[in-house]
Amino acid sequence: MEIKSVSLGARLITERTKAENLTKLILEMCKEWKIKREQVKGIITDYGSNIVAAAKAAFGEDKHYFCFAHGLNIAVTNAIGLYKKKKTEESGLPEDMDEDEEMAEFEREEEADATVRLL
């Protein structure tokens, strides 16, 4: 058996990137390409909790794999302290960020973490 890796497409997501919405989108794309769930041998995602939950809901836990390159990037970034911001003692938030900004940043990160590949 020959393993093939393909990208099925890209979509603009206008709704929140919750696991339920992503699951629906993944399954819609599979339907458009006439790919049955049992034909998918694996799905690779980054570490975003929303996309991990969507992948597992769509195809099962045994078919989900984390992207090694993404994990390595996170490990190196954390090891060298890149992107760390000082947090204030009172709020626990970075010095230059209030709660609204923190939520906006969280949502941007959540959207950016919605990366997926089917095998």
N, C-alpha and C positions, 0 to 999 in steps of 0.2 A: 504494500500500500504506500502510495506517495502522499506525503503531507504537504498541503498547500496553505498558505497564509494570504488572506486577501482583506482589503478594506472595502466594505460594502457601500460606503458613502459618508457624507457629512451632512448634518442637519443643523439649522438654526433652531435653538430651543428657546421658546418665548415664555414657557412656564417654568416654575421652580424645578430645579434638578433633583427632585425627591426620587427615591428608589422606585416607587410605583410608576412615576412618569417615565423614568429611564427604561424600566422593564417593558412597558408598553411600546416605547419607541424601538427598542431592540427587536422585539417580536414582530412589530410592523415591518421593519426593514427585512427581517428574515422572510416574512410572508411575501413581500415584493419580489424578492430574489428566489422565491419558491424553495426555501431551505427549511426543512423540517427540524424540529428540536433534536430528534434522535440522530440526525446527520452531523450535528455539531460535536466535534470531539473535544474541544477545549475553547475557553474564552480567557483572554489575557486582559487584565485591567491594571490601572495604577492603584494606589492605596486609598482612594477616596471612599469613605464608608457608603456613600450613596450608590456609586457604580458597582462596588463589590456586592452589595445587597441585591442590586438589579440583576447582575450576572448570575448570582446564585439562584435567584427566583426564576429567572428565565430558563436556565439549563441545569441547575442542580449544583450542590457544593462540590461534587467530585469532578466537575468539568471546569472549575474556576482556578486560574493561576495568576499570581502576581507578576507584574513586569519586573524582571531582574534589573534592568537598566534604571528604572525609576527608583527601586529600592536602594541601589548602589548610590545614585545621586543624592537621595535623602541622607544616607549614612555619611557620605563624605561631607555634605553641606553641614550636617550637625556636628561632625567631628572637628571641622575647622572653624565652627562658630559663625558661619556666613548667615546673614539675614537675622541674627539674633538682635532683639531690641531690648533695651533696659526697661524693666517694669517698675512702676511705682509701688511702694509698700502698701498704700491704702487700697487702691482699686485692683491691683494686679495687672493693670493694663499698661502697655508701653507708654512712656512719658508723653509722647506726642500724639496720643490717640484717646478719644473718648468712646463711650459705649456704642454710639451710633456708628462711628467709624469702624469700630471693631466688628460689628455685625455686617457692615458693608464689605469689609475685607474678607470675613468668613464666607459670605455668599460668593464673592469673586473666586476664592480658592475652591469652593465646592463646585462651581461651574467649570473651572479649569481642570479639576480632577475627574471630569466625566470623560475619560478616555477609555476606549475599548477596542480590542481586536478579536476577531473570531478565527479559529483554526479549523 
